[in-house]
Amino acid sequence: MFSVIFPGQGSQSVGMSKELYDNLPYVKDLFREADDVLGYSISKIILEGPKENLNLTENTQPAIFLSSYSIFQMIKKETNIDLGNAKFFAGHSLGEYTALAASGSLDFKDAIKLLNQRGKAMQTAVPKGEGGMVAVLGIEIKEINSLLEENKNNYNCYIANDNSNGQIVLSGLNSDIDKFIETLKVKKIKNIKLPVSAPFHCKLMEKATSIMSEKINNTNFKKPINLIISNVTASETQEIGDIKDLLIKQIERPVRWRESVIYMIKNGVTNFIEIGPGKVLSGLVKRIDKTINVNSINKFDDLNLIKLND
């Protein structure tokens, strides 16, 4: 039994999917379609950069979606693997939109438009430079919750991503993040302040939730072919009302990726196919369970790597 998973922000790189764009006419068509929807050349930003433009979240989000969706189409058209047979589709943060589009719930053009709007809304929810994020390594979520409770009168930081065993990301105002980092240094806990310009997946994104609530509710969704794992609940859904509600909640809620992977494994999944740029999710899945088979597909030669043992 297998699941298909789609990456989120942080997996982007200039030139991603260029091989597909150059050699597969249907991928070139998708890139042109995305340009038309957005009214500017996301294709050029993806293929040529500069990196600074690609890393603007209003570009990053539709760019990663476009790259991932193109790879998904390549697998559908160039192999005899029926991805519709996947037990679950799941995505990390914006990757959940890719999962919904790939599963027939969300139209390609609507997904591109929503993710561009989501990126703008999330970027402007907090003044630029005021919010930040930090990855904490080597400790479990219970320990982090204890630290936050102990220091709740000194600063407010929020768990944004529970990615895997020993990899948790927190969001907050930079002034609070810096105080939290000092606590971590004292306790000799390894951490990396992330090069992001906003504190994603926490209650500081309230303005973005308000904007995206209207956008999502005014977008047409269909029932997905596959069961979708929600970042918010770390469990499955296939109901349109739930899907919309959870996408709205997702903006301020933590991405429960570790729990999502555990849920899929407990429900019989033994193989994961990561579809999109980079191999971030493959690494996280392996940290969660070393026995699981993971294939990361982002170029044509990778198609030969897909081995499903069921």
Secondary structure as GFF3:
##gff-version 3
##sequence-region A 1 310
A	DSSP	beta_strand	2	6	.	.	.	ID=ss1
A	DSSP	alpha_helix	18	23	.	.	.	ID=ss2
A	DSSP	alpha_helix	25	38	.	.	.	ID=ss3
A	DSSP	alpha_helix	42	48	.	.	.	ID=ss4
A	DSSP	alpha_helix	51	54	.	.	.	ID=ss5
A	DSSP	alpha_helix	57	78	.	.	.	ID=ss6
A	DSSP	three_ten_helix	83	85	.	.	.	ID=ss7
A	DSSP	beta_strand	88	91	.	.	.	ID=ss8
A	DSSP	alpha_helix	95	102	.	.	.	ID=ss9
A	DSSP	alpha_helix	108	124	.	.	.	ID=ss10
A	DSSP	beta_strand	131	137	.	.	.	ID=ss11
A	DSSP	alpha_helix	141	150	.	.	.	ID=ss12
A	DSSP	beta_strand	157	164	.	.	.	ID=ss13
A	DSSP	beta_strand	167	173	.	.	.	ID=ss14
A	DSSP	alpha_helix	174	186	.	.	.	ID=ss15
A	DSSP	beta_strand	191	193	.	.	.	ID=ss16
A	DSSP	three_ten_helix	203	205	.	.	.	ID=ss17
A	DSSP	alpha_helix	206	217	.	.	.	ID=ss18
A	DSSP	beta_strand	227	229	.	.	.	ID=ss19
A	DSSP	beta_strand	236	237	.	.	.	ID=ss20
A	DSSP	alpha_helix	240	250	.	.	.	ID=ss21
A	DSSP	alpha_helix	257	266	.	.	.	ID=ss22
A	DSSP	beta_strand	271	275	.	.	.	ID=ss23
A	DSSP	alpha_helix	280	288	.	.	.	ID=ss24
A	DSSP	beta_strand	293	297	.	.	.	ID=ss25
A	DSSP	three_ten_helix	300	305	.	.	.	ID=ss26
###
